[in-house]
Amino acid sequence: MKKILALVLAVMMLGTACCALAEEAQGAPMYATYGDALDAARKAAGEEGNVVAGSYNGDYAAVVTEEDGKYFRHVAYYDKKLTEMEEARNELNYEADDYWEKWEAASAGIDEYMRTLPVVYSEEFTAEPLAQADLDALVGKTLSELAEAGWESEGSGGGDDGIIYTMRSGVFEYDFTVDADFDAYEKALEDGSDGAFVVTGVKFGGITYAAYDKRVHTDGTVEEEQPVDFMDAMPPEAAAVMEAIGEIVEAGKNGEEIDIDKLFDVIEEQFPDKKDTIEPYREIIKDLDLEQLSTLISVGE
């Protein structure tokens, strides 16, 4: 499984997908560095609480803090050094025995350096969570009815109050308790019938984890993510490798054998200057069965 994950990471990271992100009204930085904002978010959330933070590789990192009941997003932009650190991590030899140790060490270094990035601007979320009276009006509805009304599921599980479904509307999350015990919950997850669960209570859960993403606007609207054609986003040699995997899968489904070495010889002839990049995939792909290769193709679609 590690080999499959490494292959997925390596192939997908050969290309980068970009999308336009809308800028919000930018205020003065409330913290000097990304690390300072992270520390403030952790202090407010406590050791067991969730911190809303993340990065858009090669572009920016952002963290959300809560200050006196208001939420703020603090944005720091990547610099050349951080970009180079991520590129170096992505170029690690995934066939090496110490690949994961080096990956984790590189990631730790990236996280530490990211803390030093200056916050360029801070912005306040102007959206307001729903009033408790509005939440109480949702009691008696089913999860399916909520989904039809535009609520998005963020997860579910057991809690102190019973079975809880966390659902998002705009930039905020809410915890819905439903009329099910754990046995009914497990069964419903298996057969997909949990949409029939009836809400028995609702309470505010906080800002959504996705709020670090600038596609989530401070007024509560969410910019739709543009679909990415990974084959178009990949460099041509990476796309050729993925196409070769597709040929192997198709042949296997038809009960045919295919010469993997011949496929890769052709690719390397097309891209002689990328032979060192392409060659490691040859043996890895030989080691994967049809199901694993099909899974890899589905990830790239």
Secondary structure, DSSP 4 states (H G I P E B T S, - for coil): -HHHHHHHHHHHTTS-----------B--SSSBHHHHHHHHHHHH-TTS---EEEETTTEEEEEEEETTEEEEEEEE--HHHHHHHHHHHTS-TTSTTHHHHHHHHHHHHHHHHTTSBP-EEEE----PPPHHHHHTTTT-BHHHHHHTT-EEEEEEEETTEEEEEEEETTEEEEEEES--HHHHHHHHHHT-GGGPBEEEEEEEEE-GGGGSTTB-TTS-BPPPPP--HHHHS-HHHHHHHHHHHHHHHHHHTT----HHHHHHHHHHH-GGGHHHHHHHHHHHHHS-HHHHHHHHHHH-
